[in-house]
């Protein structure tokens, strides 16, 4: 029986410091290509949000007279303080801007922020939110559509078939506020030819209309 061949010794993997110039160039080209591909996959609203975040960062750095690439624990905390106390931004907005600035610094300037510095800035933001007793910040929940405002919109619609379509879509979408207004004013008579929009908590919505479309007279 022939003797077993000796096992081939495992080759030692090269360390990054041992890469030659040709390998470094190929890796750099791969990095650039992957960055371009990742940027193409990014949604447009994310790109716009990052741009807005960087604009706020640039404005802050101009006032503090520091470079935009100065991303230290102190500058990040000062950025949070600036957005909270000077700009009166909401908590979620500031948190998102921190993330957007971090991404922009890493991708466009090659500046990698220490995670502990980012954590310190977010802890300051949490302290601000915990200690404040002011009303909620930001735009908040949009107010409900009022019936009088809905009537003004409907009256602006044209009298052709497209206007009929637009009025129907508006009234169907606003059935909740219309029903609430009707409950507050139960004695009000419905205008002739208007859509009747009963609002139920359960079950399908049933829309009752006249036998024929009152062309040009919906909700009038």
Secondary structure as the mmCIF struct_conf table of DSSP 4:
data_model
#
loop_
_struct_conf.conf_type_id
_struct_conf.id
_struct_conf.beg_label_comp_id
_struct_conf.beg_label_asym_id
_struct_conf.beg_label_seq_id
_struct_conf.end_label_comp_id
_struct_conf.end_label_asym_id
_struct_conf.end_label_seq_id
HELX_LH_PP_P HELX_LH_PP_P1 UNK A 2 UNK A 15
HELX_RH_3T_P HELX_RH_3T_P1 UNK A 16 UNK A 18
HELX_RH_AL_P HELX_RH_AL_P1 UNK A 21 UNK A 41
BEND BEND1 UNK A 42 UNK A 42
HELX_RH_AL_P HELX_RH_AL_P2 UNK A 44 UNK A 64
TURN_TY1_P TURN_TY1_P1 UNK A 65 UNK A 65
TURN_TY1_P TURN_TY1_P2 UNK A 68 UNK A 69
HELX_RH_AL_P HELX_RH_AL_P3 UNK A 73 UNK A 81
HELX_RH_PI_P HELX_RH_PI_P1 UNK A 82 UNK A 86
BEND BEND2 UNK A 87 UNK A 87
HELX_RH_AL_P HELX_RH_AL_P4 UNK A 91 UNK A 108
BEND BEND3 UNK A 109 UNK A 109
HELX_LH_PP_P HELX_LH_PP_P2 UNK A 111 UNK A 114
HELX_RH_AL_P HELX_RH_AL_P5 UNK A 115 UNK A 131
BEND BEND4 UNK A 134 UNK A 134
HELX_LH_PP_P HELX_LH_PP_P3 UNK A 135 UNK A 137
BEND BEND5 UNK A 138 UNK A 139
BEND BEND6 UNK A 141 UNK A 141
HELX_LH_PP_P HELX_LH_PP_P4 UNK A 142 UNK A 146
HELX_RH_AL_P HELX_RH_AL_P6 UNK A 147 UNK A 155
TURN_TY1_P TURN_TY1_P3 UNK A 156 UNK A 156
BEND BEND7 UNK A 157 UNK A 157
BEND BEND8 UNK A 159 UNK A 160
HELX_RH_AL_P HELX_RH_AL_P7 UNK A 161 UNK A 173
TURN_TY1_P TURN_TY1_P4 UNK A 174 UNK A 174
HELX_RH_AL_P HELX_RH_AL_P8 UNK A 175 UNK A 184
TURN_TY1_P TURN_TY1_P5 UNK A 185 UNK A 187
HELX_LH_PP_P HELX_LH_PP_P5 UNK A 188 UNK A 191
TURN_TY1_P TURN_TY1_P6 UNK A 192 UNK A 193
HELX_LH_PP_P HELX_LH_PP_P6 UNK A 194 UNK A 195
STRN STRN1 UNK A 196 UNK A 197
BEND BEND9 UNK A 201 UNK A 203
STRN STRN2 UNK A 207 UNK A 208
BEND BEND10 UNK A 211 UNK A 212
TURN_TY1_P TURN_TY1_P7 UNK A 215 UNK A 216
TURN_TY1_P TURN_TY1_P8 UNK A 218 UNK A 219
#
